[in-house]
């Protein structure tokens, strides 16, 4: 009896199990292209496709059988629904920030956030688990997908050679730089990128022979950071970055682990108290009508009787990750460019004095520009990062902080410090407020991806910026109303981290990081309840007296603690603008070195800060 003819390879590959496995891998690989479903483009699509194809070839050649590497794909199965959700509502994929939110969210908080949608999450997890199990079973059965024969060994040799070449170019470089395949336009604070280090000429002692650079034609167009945008194997990079950020945060926190202030409240009146510290973002002093701006950007705050606007506050550096640590701790302004600090923030001092502390943030938790701030945020008893969208078009409005604020005030603890870290007027300005606050027209509201570097957008950009200040006015008035409703002894302090330059006059600069007065001079204010005024009349008197004094964000730490009547052995009351011992100090800003702000000229319409003397050297 003649044996039946062999089944053609094409027919064998078209069996249901094989098709199911192939389709599964295709879907997992398609995650970077989800924006196409929502009418958006995919930057660097070709490099992503190329790296994904190369990764699949490498893994298949290394393991030979799909069943052997299918376990590696398990994280991508569970991440895929999250990628779809984030692309649908926030125009982005998974990042270290999102992993941080997941890692820091307790089951109780998750249930509160999901509400009646918790069943949908459960169904999704069950469905994804079933999908992985079914595809794993199919992968075990799909033996025709095994990579056998000499071609696999040839591919392994080629991959080993490619890896060797790539490691060589990483060590010794290539003759001509390859343009980055993944230019990043979405970072929080672009100005935080430090200038490239100057090239130092080699000395005679360095003249020993070095291996030659790799020829440009032989370079391997691969970078680990760009590979992080691919799927499913790029999740290894995202996970690794998350682990590094956690490790870095832990190292910074370890430096100050044993630090204590020895703080305590004077205890004259043991009554319930709430202190709210609002950290603003990218807000500029002269765009607040409280401070004389022609447009009425503060219609609500100007009605507050117990509100004091501090008219002469400067920040030492116009970058969030560098300015906020100076604001929340005793870190000197002229150390702001250096990573880490050996002391803790006012959160710890308040905790030592018996306050329950909260850090409620509408900003990011992890990343190049955010982790240094998270080090201080982790000192709080309750730390919550509420903005899933980061800094994208569909990020949360600052009002997302109001319900958690009310919940914190309602906590049975008698004394509470609540920090609200807002998005304020962070670019894109038109994304920081709802349609109801799009008052000044024309604006950028509804404009997809406007460029702040386009001078033709000057009018729209400025109108949108003023609209964002109008919304900040509403947000702060809501915070004040919430404090009033509590009937407790309450205070609120607001300070912006830095300002903005906005094509002023003939100035052709916008955004921040330009050494202009517009970026160093920031709005700041204090509100206090009637009960606080009656309890601490001397502090209110000093606050009113010093509202036009020369202040800096270095004063905030000392003033906030003094406002709550918290004292400690090494306190410096001469830095508190609520204290009769207050004295003004030299104010230095990051402008061509450490320039004396009060001994400087402000040049041109950009009002660039130029020290009349010689700026002090900076340590980084």
C-alpha positions as CSV (number, residue, x, y, z in Angstrom):
1,X,0.0,0.0,0.0
2,X,1.4,3.3,-1.1
3,X,2.0,5.9,1.7
4,X,-0.2,9.1,1.4
5,X,1.6,12.1,-0.1
6,X,3.1,14.5,2.4
7,X,1.0,17.5,3.3
8,X,2.4,20.7,1.7
9,X,4.1,23.1,4.1
10,X,1.7,25.9,3.3
11,X,-1.3,23.7,4.3
12,X,0.4,22.6,7.5
13,X,1.0,26.2,8.5
14,X,-2.6,27.0,7.9
15,X,-3.9,24.7,10.5
16,X,-6.1,26.3,13.2
17,X,-3.5,26.0,16.0
18,X,-0.8,27.5,13.9
19,X,-3.0,30.4,12.8
20,X,-4.1,31.0,16.3
21,X,-0.5,31.3,17.6
22,X,0.6,33.5,14.7
23,X,-2.5,35.8,15.1
24,X,-1.8,36.0,18.9
25,X,1.8,37.1,18.3
26,X,0.7,39.6,15.7
27,X,-1.8,41.2,18.1
28,X,0.8,41.5,20.8
29,X,3.2,43.1,18.4
30,X,0.5,45.6,17.2
31,X,0.3,47.4,20.5
32,X,2.6,50.3,19.4
33,X,0.3,50.8,16.4
34,X,-2.9,51.2,18.5
35,X,-3.0,55.0,17.8
36,X,-3.9,54.2,14.2
37,X,-7.3,52.9,15.5
38,X,-8.0,56.4,16.8
39,X,-6.9,58.4,13.8
40,X,-3.5,59.2,15.1
41,X,-0.1,58.6,13.5
42,X,2.7,56.4,14.9
43,X,6.1,58.2,15.1
44,X,9.0,56.1,14.0
45,X,6.8,53.3,12.7
46,X,9.4,51.8,10.4
47,X,12.1,51.5,13.1
48,X,9.6,49.9,15.4
49,X,8.6,47.4,12.8
50,X,12.2,46.6,12.1
51,X,13.1,46.1,15.7
52,X,10.0,44.0,16.4
53,X,10.8,41.7,13.4
54,X,14.4,41.4,14.6
55,X,13.4,40.6,18.1
56,X,11.0,37.8,17.0
57,X,13.7,36.3,14.8
58,X,16.2,36.4,17.6
59,X,13.9,34.9,20.2
60,X,12.6,32.2,17.8
61,X,16.1,31.3,16.8
62,X,17.3,31.1,20.4
63,X,14.4,29.0,21.8
64,X,13.6,27.1,18.6
65,X,10.0,26.3,19.8
66,X,7.2,28.9,20.5
67,X,6.1,26.8,23.6
68,X,9.6,27.4,25.1
69,X,9.3,31.2,25.0
70,X,5.6,31.6,25.4
71,X,6.0,32.1,29.1
72,X,8.0,35.3,28.4
73,X,5.0,36.8,26.8
74,X,2.7,36.6,29.8
75,X,3.2,40.2,30.9
76,X,2.4,41.5,27.5
77,X,-1.0,39.7,27.6
78,X,-2.0,41.5,30.7
79,X,-0.5,44.9,29.6
80,X,-2.4,44.9,26.3
81,X,-5.8,45.9,27.7
82,X,-4.1,48.7,29.6
83,X,-2.3,49.8,26.4
84,X,-5.7,49.9,24.7
85,X,-7.3,51.9,27.5
86,X,-4.4,54.4,27.7
87,X,-4.4,54.9,23.9
88,X,-8.2,55.3,23.9
89,X,-8.4,57.9,26.6
90,X,-4.9,59.4,27.1
91,X,-3.2,59.1,23.7
92,X,-0.2,57.1,25.0
93,X,1.1,53.7,25.9
94,X,2.4,52.1,29.1
95,X,5.2,54.0,30.8
96,X,7.2,53.8,34.1
97,X,4.7,56.3,35.5
98,X,1.8,53.9,35.0
99,X,3.7,51.0,36.5
100,X,4.4,53.3,39.5
101,X,0.7,54.0,39.9
102,X,-0.1,50.3,39.8
103,X,2.7,49.5,42.3
104,X,1.7,52.2,44.7
105,X,-2.1,51.7,44.6
106,X,-3.6,49.6,47.4
107,X,-6.5,47.2,46.7
108,X,-8.8,49.5,48.7
109,X,-7.8,52.5,46.5
110,X,-8.2,50.5,43.4
111,X,-11.7,49.4,44.4
112,X,-12.6,53.1,45.2
113,X,-11.3,54.2,41.8
114,X,-13.0,51.4,39.8
115,X,-16.4,51.6,41.6
116,X,-19.0,49.6,39.8
117,X,-16.5,48.9,36.9
118,X,-14.5,46.4,39.1
119,X,-16.5,43.6,37.5
120,X,-15.2,44.7,34.1
121,X,-11.6,44.5,35.3
122,X,-12.3,41.1,36.7
123,X,-13.8,39.9,33.4
124,X,-10.8,41.4,31.5
125,X,-8.3,39.5,33.7
126,X,-10.2,36.3,33.3
127,X,-10.4,36.7,29.5
128,X,-6.7,37.5,29.1
129,X,-5.8,34.6,31.3
130,X,-7.9,32.3,29.2
131,X,-6.4,33.7,26.0
132,X,-2.9,33.1,27.3
133,X,-3.7,29.5,28.3
134,X,-5.3,28.7,25.0
135,X,-2.5,30.2,23.0
136,X,0.1,28.3,25.1
137,X,-1.7,25.1,24.5
138,X,-1.8,25.8,20.7
139,X,1.9,26.7,20.8
140,X,2.7,23.3,22.3
141,X,0.7,21.6,19.6
142,X,2.2,23.7,16.7
143,X,5.3,21.6,16.2
144,X,5.6,22.7,12.5
145,X,6.5,26.1,13.9
146,X,9.7,24.7,15.4
147,X,12.8,26.2,13.8
148,X,14.9,23.2,12.9
149,X,17.9,22.7,10.6
150,X,21.1,24.6,9.6
151,X,19.3,27.9,9.0
152,X,18.6,28.3,12.7
153,X,22.4,27.9,13.5
154,X,23.3,30.3,10.7
155,X,20.9,32.9,12.2
156,X,22.3,32.4,15.7
157,X,25.8,33.1,14.3
158,X,24.6,36.2,12.5
159,X,22.8,37.4,15.6
160,X,26.0,36.8,17.7
161,X,28.0,38.8,15.2
162,X,25.5,41.6,15.2
163,X,25.5,41.7,19.0
164,X,29.3,41.9,19.0
165,X,29.3,44.8,16.5
166,X,26.7,46.6,18.5
167,X,28.6,46.2,21.7
168,X,31.8,47.5,19.9
169,X,30.0,50.6,18.7
170,X,28.6,51.2,22.2
171,X,32.1,51.1,23.6
172,X,34.1,52.9,20.9
173,X,31.4,54.8,19.0
174,X,30.9,55.2,15.2
175,X,32.5,57.6,12.8
176,X,29.2,59.4,12.1
177,X,26.4,59.7,14.6
178,X,23.2,57.9,13.6
179,X,20.1,60.1,14.0
180,X,18.0,59.0,16.9
181,X,15.1,56.8,15.8
182,X,13.0,57.8,18.7
183,X,13.1,61.6,19.3
184,X,11.2,62.3,22.5
185,X,8.8,65.3,22.4
186,X,6.7,64.3,25.4
187,X,8.9,64.9,28.5
188,X,7.6,67.0,31.3
189,X,10.2,69.7,31.5
190,X,12.2,70.1,28.3
191,X,14.3,72.8,29.9
192,X,15.6,70.3,32.4
193,X,17.8,68.7,29.8
194,X,21.2,70.1,30.6
195,X,23.5,71.4,28.0
196,X,26.0,69.0,26.5
197,X,29.2,68.8,28.3
198,X,32.1,70.6,26.6
199,X,34.6,68.5,24.8
200,X,37.9,68.4,26.6
201,X,41.0,68.0,24.5
202,X,43.0,64.8,25.2
203,X,46.2,65.3,27.1
204,X,49.5,63.7,26.2
205,X,48.9,61.0,28.8
206,X,45.8,60.0,26.9
207,X,47.7,59.5,23.6
208,X,47.8,55.7,24.0
209,X,46.3,53.7,21.2
210,X,42.6,53.3,21.2
211,X,40.6,50.9,18.9
212,X,39.2,52.7,15.9
213,X,35.6,53.8,15.8
214,X,33.2,51.7,13.8
215,X,32.6,52.8,10.2
216,X,29.3,54.6,9.8
217,X,28.2,52.0,7.2
218,X,28.7,49.2,9.7
219,X,26.7,50.7,12.5
220,X,23.8,48.8,14.0
221,X,20.7,51.1,14.1
222,X,19.5,49.9,17.5
223,X,19.1,51.7,20.8
224,X,17.7,50.2,24.0
225,X,15.5,53.2,24.7
226,X,13.9,53.1,21.3
227,X,13.4,49.3,21.7
228,X,11.3,50.1,24.7
229,X,8.5,51.4,22.3
230,X,8.2,47.9,20.7
231,X,6.0,45.1,21.8
232,X,6.0,42.5,23.3
233,X,9.7,42.3,24.1
234,X,10.1,46.1,24.6
235,X,8.2,45.7,27.9
236,X,11.5,44.3,29.3
237,X,13.0,47.8,28.8
238,X,9.9,49.5,30.4
239,X,10.1,47.1,33.4
240,X,13.9,47.7,33.7
241,X,13.5,51.4,33.6
242,X,10.8,51.1,36.3
243,X,13.1,49.0,38.5
244,X,15.9,51.5,38.0
245,X,13.7,54.4,39.0
246,X,12.6,52.6,42.1
247,X,16.2,51.8,43.0
248,X,17.2,55.4,42.4
249,X,14.4,56.6,44.5
250,X,15.4,54.2,47.3
251,X,19.0,55.4,47.1
252,X,18.0,59.0,47.4
253,X,15.6,58.3,50.3
254,X,18.3,56.2,52.0
255,X,20.6,59.3,52.2
256,X,18.1,61.0,54.5
257,X,16.6,57.9,56.2
258,X,18.0,58.6,59.6
259,X,17.4,62.3,59.5
260,X,15.1,63.9,62.1
261,X,14.1,67.5,62.8
262,X,12.9,66.8,66.4
263,X,9.9,69.0,65.5
264,X,6.9,69.6,67.8
265,X,4.0,72.0,67.9
266,X,4.1,74.5,70.7
267,X,0.8,73.1,72.1
268,X,-0.8,76.3,73.3
269,X,-4.1,75.3,71.7
270,X,-4.8,71.7,71.0
271,X,-7.5,72.2,68.4
272,X,-8.1,70.5,65.1
273,X,-6.1,72.0,62.3
274,X,-5.7,71.6,58.5
275,X,-2.7,73.1,56.6
276,X,-2.9,72.9,52.8
277,X,0.2,73.5,50.6
278,X,-0.6,74.0,46.9
279,X,2.4,73.7,44.6
280,X,1.6,75.5,41.3
281,X,3.2,74.8,37.9
282,X,4.5,77.1,35.3
283,X,2.6,80.1,36.6
284,X,3.8,83.6,36.1
285,X,3.4,86.5,38.6
286,X,2.3,89.2,36.2
287,X,-0.6,87.2,34.7
288,X,-2.6,87.3,37.9
289,X,-5.0,90.2,38.2
290,X,-4.4,90.0,42.0
291,X,-1.0,91.4,41.0
292,X,-2.2,94.1,38.7
293,X,-2.7,92.3,35.4
294,X,-5.3,94.1,33.2
295,X,-7.3,90.9,32.4
296,X,-9.4,89.7,35.3
297,X,-7.8,86.3,35.7
298,X,-8.6,86.1,39.4
299,X,-12.3,87.1,39.8
300,X,-12.9,84.6,42.6
301,X,-9.7,85.0,44.7
302,X,-9.9,88.8,44.7
303,X,-13.2,88.4,46.8
304,X,-11.4,86.6,49.6
305,X,-10.9,88.8,52.6
306,X,-8.3,86.7,54.4
307,X,-6.0,86.3,51.3
308,X,-2.6,87.8,51.0
309,X,-0.7,87.9,47.7
310,X,3.1,87.9,48.1
311,X,4.3,90.3,45.4
312,X,8.0,89.6,45.3
313,X,8.8,85.9,45.4
314,X,11.4,84.4,43.1
315,X,12.4,80.8,42.3
316,X,16.1,80.0,41.9
317,X,15.7,77.8,38.9
318,X,13.1,77.5,36.2
319,X,12.7,73.8,36.2
320,X,10.2,71.7,38.2
321,X,12.5,68.9,39.3
322,X,15.1,71.4,40.5
323,X,12.8,74.0,42.0
324,X,10.4,71.9,44.0
325,X,13.0,70.3,46.3
326,X,14.1,73.8,47.3
327,X,10.5,74.7,48.0
328,X,9.7,71.7,50.2
329,X,12.9,71.3,52.1
330,X,15.9,73.2,53.5
331,X,17.9,72.5,50.3
332,X,19.8,75.7,49.5
333,X,19.0,77.3,46.2
334,X,22.7,77.1,45.1
335,X,22.5,73.3,45.6
336,X,19.4,72.9,43.5
337,X,21.4,71.6,40.4
338,X,22.8,68.7,42.5
339,X,21.0,65.4,42.8
340,X,19.6,64.4,46.2
341,X,19.7,66.1,49.6
342,X,20.7,64.7,53.0
343,X,17.6,66.1,54.8
344,X,13.9,65.4,54.6
345,X,11.1,67.8,53.7
346,X,8.5,69.7,55.8
347,X,6.3,66.5,55.5
348,X,8.5,64.8,58.0
349,X,8.6,67.8,60.3
350,X,4.8,67.9,60.3
351,X,4.6,64.2,61.0
352,X,7.0,64.6,63.9
353,X,4.7,67.3,65.3
354,X,1.7,65.0,65.2
355,X,0.1,65.8,61.8
356,X,-1.1,63.2,59.4
357,X,0.4,64.1,56.0
358,X,-0.9,63.7,52.5
359,X,0.8,64.2,49.1
360,X,-1.9,64.4,46.4
361,X,-0.4,64.9,42.9
362,X,-1.7,65.6,39.5
363,X,1.8,65.2,38.1
364,X,4.0,62.2,37.3
365,X,5.5,59.8,39.8
366,X,8.5,58.4,37.9
367,X,10.8,59.6,35.2
368,X,13.9,61.7,34.6
369,X,12.1,64.9,35.7
370,X,9.8,63.5,38.4
371,X,11.6,60.9,40.6
372,X,13.6,63.5,42.7
373,X,10.2,65.0,43.7
374,X,8.8,61.6,44.5
375,X,11.5,61.1,47.0
376,X,9.9,63.8,49.2
377,X,6.4,62.7,48.3
378,X,7.1,59.3,49.7
379,X,7.6,60.8,53.2
380,X,3.8,61.4,53.5
381,X,1.5,59.0,55.3
382,X,-0.7,59.0,52.2
383,X,0.8,59.4,48.7
384,X,-1.4,59.4,45.7
385,X,-0.5,60.2,42.0
386,X,-3.9,60.7,40.4
387,X,-3.0,61.7,36.8
388,X,-3.0,58.6,34.6
389,X,-2.5,60.7,31.5
390,X,0.8,62.4,32.5
391,X,1.3,65.6,30.5
392,X,-0.6,64.6,27.4
393,X,-3.6,66.2,25.8
394,X,-6.1,64.1,27.8
395,X,-4.4,64.4,31.2
396,X,-6.5,65.1,34.3
397,X,-7.5,68.6,35.2
398,X,-6.5,69.8,38.6
399,X,-10.0,69.4,39.9
400,X,-9.2,65.7,40.1
401,X,-7.5,66.6,43.4
402,X,-10.6,68.1,45.0
403,X,-12.4,64.9,46.1
404,X,-9.2,63.4,47.6
405,X,-8.7,66.7,49.4
406,X,-12.2,66.5,50.9
407,X,-11.6,62.9,51.9
408,X,-8.3,63.9,53.6
409,X,-10.0,66.8,55.5
410,X,-12.7,64.3,56.6
411,X,-10.1,61.9,58.0
412,X,-10.6,61.6,61.8
413,X,-7.0,62.7,62.5
414,X,-7.1,65.9,64.4
415,X,-4.2,67.6,62.6
416,X,-3.4,67.3,58.9
417,X,-1.0,68.6,56.3
418,X,-2.2,68.2,52.7
419,X,0.1,68.9,49.8
420,X,-1.6,69.4,46.4
421,X,0.8,69.2,43.5
422,X,-1.0,70.7,40.5
423,X,-0.5,70.8,36.7
424,X,-1.4,74.4,36.8
425,X,-0.3,76.0,33.5
426,X,2.0,73.3,32.2
427,X,2.3,73.2,28.4
428,X,0.0,72.6,26.5
429,X,-1.8,75.5,28.2
430,X,-5.2,74.8,26.5
431,X,-5.2,71.3,28.0
432,X,-5.1,72.6,31.5
433,X,-8.7,73.9,31.6
434,X,-12.2,72.8,30.4
435,X,-14.1,74.5,27.6
436,X,-16.1,76.7,30.1
437,X,-12.8,78.6,30.9
438,X,-11.8,79.2,27.3
439,X,-12.6,82.9,27.8
440,X,-10.0,84.8,25.8
441,X,-10.1,84.1,22.1
442,X,-8.6,82.9,19.7
443,X,-7.0,80.2,21.8
444,X,-5.3,76.8,21.3
445,X,-8.3,75.0,22.7
446,X,-9.0,72.0,20.5
447,X,-5.9,72.5,18.4
448,X,-4.1,69.2,17.9
449,X,-0.4,69.3,18.8
450,X,0.3,73.1,18.5
451,X,4.0,74.1,18.6
452,X,5.0,76.5,21.3
453,X,8.0,77.4,19.2
454,X,5.8,78.8,16.4
455,X,5.8,82.6,16.8
456,X,2.7,82.8,14.6
457,X,0.8,81.2,17.5
458,X,1.7,84.1,19.9
459,X,-1.9,85.4,20.4
460,X,-3.5,82.0,20.7
461,X,-0.7,80.9,23.1
462,X,-1.1,83.9,25.4
463,X,-4.9,83.6,25.4
464,X,-4.7,80.0,26.3
465,X,-2.2,80.7,29.1
466,X,-4.4,83.4,30.6
467,X,-7.3,80.9,30.4
468,X,-5.3,78.4,32.4
469,X,-4.7,81.1,35.1
470,X,-8.4,81.7,35.2
471,X,-9.0,78.0,35.8
472,X,-6.3,78.1,38.6
473,X,-8.3,80.9,40.2
474,X,-11.3,78.7,40.2
475,X,-9.4,75.7,41.6
476,X,-7.8,77.6,44.4
477,X,-11.2,79.1,45.3
478,X,-12.6,75.6,45.5
479,X,-9.8,74.6,47.9
480,X,-10.6,77.6,50.1
481,X,-14.3,77.0,50.0
482,X,-13.6,73.4,51.1
483,X,-11.5,74.6,54.0
484,X,-14.2,77.1,55.0
485,X,-16.8,74.4,55.0
486,X,-14.7,72.3,57.4
487,X,-15.2,74.9,60.2
488,X,-11.7,74.0,61.4
489,X,-8.6,76.2,61.9
490,X,-7.3,76.1,58.4
491,X,-4.6,77.8,56.2
492,X,-3.6,77.5,52.6
493,X,-0.3,78.5,51.0
494,X,0.2,78.5,47.2
495,X,3.5,78.9,45.4
496,X,4.4,78.2,41.7
497,X,7.5,76.3,40.9
498,X,8.5,78.6,38.1
499,X,7.0,80.9,35.5
500,X,6.9,81.1,31.7
501,X,8.2,83.3,28.9
502,X,5.5,84.1,26.3
503,X,6.9,86.0,23.3
504,X,6.7,89.2,25.3
505,X,7.0,92.2,23.1
506,X,9.7,91.6,20.6
507,X,11.0,88.6,22.6
508,X,11.2,85.5,20.4
509,X,11.3,83.0,23.3
510,X,8.5,81.0,24.8
511,X,8.1,78.2,27.4
512,X,10.8,78.2,30.1
513,X,14.5,77.5,30.7
514,X,15.6,80.9,29.2
515,X,16.9,82.9,32.3
516,X,14.2,85.5,32.0
517,X,12.6,87.5,34.9
518,X,9.2,86.1,33.7
519,X,10.4,82.6,34.7
520,X,12.0,83.5,38.1
521,X,9.2,85.8,39.4
522,X,6.4,83.5,40.6
523,X,3.0,84.1,42.2
524,X,2.5,83.1,45.8
525,X,-0.3,83.7,48.3
526,X,-1.5,82.7,51.7
527,X,-5.1,82.3,52.9
528,X,-6.2,81.8,56.5
529,X,-9.5,81.1,58.3
530,X,-11.0,83.5,60.8
531,X,-10.2,81.0,63.5
532,X,-6.5,81.0,62.5
533,X,-6.5,84.9,62.5
534,X,-7.9,84.9,66.1
535,X,-5.5,82.2,67.2
536,X,-2.3,83.6,65.7
537,X,-2.8,87.4,65.3
538,X,0.9,88.1,65.5
539,X,1.7,85.8,62.6
540,X,-1.1,87.4,60.5
541,X,0.3,90.8,61.3
542,X,3.8,89.8,60.2
543,X,2.4,88.2,57.0
544,X,0.7,91.4,56.1
545,X,3.8,93.4,56.9
546,X,6.0,91.2,54.7
547,X,3.7,90.8,51.7
548,X,6.0,93.0,49.6
549,X,9.3,91.8,51.0
550,X,12.0,90.2,48.9
551,X,11.2,86.5,49.2
552,X,12.3,83.3,47.5
553,X,11.1,79.7,47.5
554,X,13.8,79.1,50.1
555,X,11.5,80.9,52.5
556,X,8.6,78.5,52.0
557,X,9.8,75.6,54.2
558,X,10.5,77.8,57.2
559,X,7.3,79.9,56.7
560,X,5.0,76.8,56.4
561,X,6.3,75.3,59.6
562,X,6.1,78.6,61.4
563,X,2.5,79.1,60.1
564,X,1.6,75.8,61.8
565,X,3.5,76.9,65.0
566,X,5.9,74.0,64.6
567,X,9.3,74.4,66.1
568,X,12.6,72.4,66.2
569,X,16.1,72.8,67.5
570,X,17.8,74.0,64.3
571,X,14.9,76.2,63.1
572,X,15.8,79.5,61.3
573,X,12.9,81.9,62.0
574,X,14.7,84.7,60.2
575,X,13.6,82.8,57.0
576,X,9.9,82.9,57.9
577,X,7.8,85.8,56.6
578,X,5.2,85.1,59.3
579,X,7.8,85.8,62.1
580,X,9.0,89.0,63.7
581,X,12.6,87.7,63.4
582,X,12.3,87.7,59.6
583,X,15.2,89.1,57.6
584,X,15.7,89.3,53.9
585,X,18.5,87.3,52.3
586,X,20.4,87.4,49.0
587,X,18.4,85.8,46.2
588,X,20.4,83.9,43.6
589,X,19.0,82.6,40.3
590,X,20.3,80.1,37.8
591,X,21.4,82.6,35.0
592,X,24.9,82.2,33.6
593,X,26.0,81.0,36.9
594,X,24.4,82.0,40.2
595,X,23.4,85.6,39.6
596,X,22.3,88.0,42.4
597,X,18.7,88.7,41.3
598,X,18.6,92.0,43.3
599,X,21.9,93.1,41.7
600,X,20.9,92.4,38.1
601,X,19.6,94.1,35.1
602,X,16.7,92.8,33.0
603,X,17.7,93.1,29.4
604,X,15.3,93.6,26.4
605,X,11.8,92.5,26.1
606,X,12.8,89.0,27.2
607,X,14.0,90.6,30.5
608,X,17.0,88.3,30.6
609,X,18.5,88.3,34.1
610,X,22.1,89.6,33.9
611,X,24.2,90.0,37.1
612,X,25.8,93.5,37.3
613,X,28.8,91.7,39.0
614,X,30.3,88.3,38.4
615,X,27.9,85.3,38.8
616,X,29.0,82.7,41.3
617,X,30.2,79.3,40.0
618,X,27.7,76.4,39.9
619,X,28.3,72.9,41.2
620,X,26.3,70.1,39.4
